[in-house]
Amino acid sequence: MHKDLKDKGLEILAFPCNQFGSQEPHDAKWIQDFVKKYDVEFPMMEKISVFNKRQHPIYKWLRDNSELKGADMTWNFEKFLLDGKGNIVKYFMTSSDPNACKPDVEKLLAA
């Protein structure tokens, strides 16, 4: 989806985290090298914490200002769709296929 819509304004930011079943134990360089084999073109940010007192401010803001209403995320690969002004438009659970998000993204980009 990113390749199809990046020229229309879609930006995807990925935030690795090791707090979901210890699935991301490696450092930033290893993560960058790993995602290359999946042809990832969007920015892969530094690994951050999404829980406890070390929770990154972006995750606190996302969970407090989305339909999560302050609840913790349940697993990795949860997605938040924001508009060009930084407002949260929609939240997608882990089970949401990224391609299933495409109609919402296209609608937002067309607005």
Wavefront OBJ file of the C-alpha trace (Angstrom):
o trace
v 0.000 0.000 0.000
v 2.808 2.429 0.818
v 4.280 2.127 -2.681
v 0.866 2.751 -4.262
v 0.000 5.800 -2.176
v 3.229 7.490 -1.120
v 3.084 9.866 -4.109
v -0.399 10.912 -2.952
v 0.859 11.840 0.505
v 0.820 8.626 2.552
v 3.540 8.433 5.191
v 4.017 5.326 7.305
v 6.169 5.338 10.423
v 7.064 2.076 12.146
v 8.079 1.936 15.805
v 9.696 -1.401 16.785
v 9.087 -2.552 20.354
v 10.262 -5.579 22.307
v 7.382 -5.571 24.800
v 5.125 -7.916 22.829
v 6.376 -11.434 23.449
v 10.015 -10.281 23.135
v 9.681 -10.418 19.356
v 12.043 -7.507 18.713
v 15.133 -8.153 20.874
v 17.671 -6.762 18.424
v 19.238 -3.337 18.059
v 18.294 -0.671 15.502
v 20.926 -1.707 12.926
v 19.774 -5.334 12.988
v 16.147 -4.232 12.569
v 17.050 -1.976 9.629
v 18.902 -4.827 7.924
v 16.087 -7.304 8.618
v 13.296 -5.209 7.078
v 15.292 -4.705 3.862
v 14.378 -8.234 2.763
v 10.707 -7.219 2.933
v 11.240 -4.211 0.654
v 10.177 -1.767 3.378
v 10.460 1.806 2.131
v 8.923 3.709 5.022
v 10.901 5.007 8.013
v 11.727 2.500 10.708
v 12.092 4.492 13.894
v 14.220 3.600 16.915
v 12.925 0.859 19.184
v 10.714 2.312 21.918
v 8.645 1.276 24.943
v 4.868 1.331 24.750
v 4.150 0.240 28.334
v 5.198 1.165 31.866
v 6.991 4.267 33.098
v 9.296 4.300 30.042
v 6.349 4.573 27.653
v 7.254 6.774 24.728
v 5.193 9.993 24.609
v 3.928 9.225 21.078
v 2.294 6.021 22.309
v 0.790 7.706 25.328
v -0.675 10.357 23.027
v -1.953 7.769 20.513
v -3.681 5.630 23.113
v -5.087 8.615 25.038
v -6.457 10.310 21.912
v -7.762 7.327 19.976
v -10.691 5.003 20.536
v -8.428 3.119 22.956
v -9.363 5.888 25.435
v -6.167 5.363 27.434
v -6.188 1.554 27.379
v -2.997 -0.280 26.487
v -2.452 -1.769 23.086
v -2.936 -5.511 23.062
v -0.249 -6.641 20.608
v 2.215 -5.362 18.048
v 1.298 -4.097 14.568
v -1.600 -1.990 15.774
v -2.118 0.903 13.399
v -3.252 4.515 13.755
v -4.400 6.588 10.792
v -3.759 10.311 11.201
v -4.710 13.166 8.923
v -2.313 15.831 7.664
v -2.960 17.950 10.753
v -2.049 15.154 13.165
v -5.571 14.229 14.207
v -6.284 10.550 14.772
v -8.853 9.435 12.209
v -9.005 5.721 12.927
v -7.415 2.958 14.957
v -6.837 -0.531 13.550
v -6.203 -3.578 15.718
v -3.348 -5.997 15.062
v -5.707 -8.362 13.266
v -6.482 -5.689 10.650
v -4.706 -6.514 7.420
v -2.854 -3.388 6.265
v -4.539 -3.727 2.862
v -7.944 -3.621 4.565
v -6.981 -0.132 5.779
v -6.484 1.077 2.214
v -10.045 2.391 1.604
v -9.805 4.538 4.738
v -6.394 5.816 3.690
v -7.561 6.587 0.133
v -10.619 8.417 1.461
v -8.416 10.530 3.718
v -5.956 11.321 0.936
v -8.785 12.333 -1.411
v -10.207 14.802 1.101
l 1 2 3 4 5 6 7 8 9 10 11 12 13 14 15 16 17 18 19 20 21 22 23 24 25 26 27 28 29 30 31 32 33 34 35 36 37 38 39 40 41 42 43 44 45 46 47 48 49 50 51 52 53 54 55 56 57 58 59 60 61 62 63 64 65 66 67 68 69 70 71 72 73 74 75 76 77 78 79 80 81 82 83 84 85 86 87 88 89 90 91 92 93 94 95 96 97 98 99 100 101 102 103 104 105 106 107 108 109 110 111
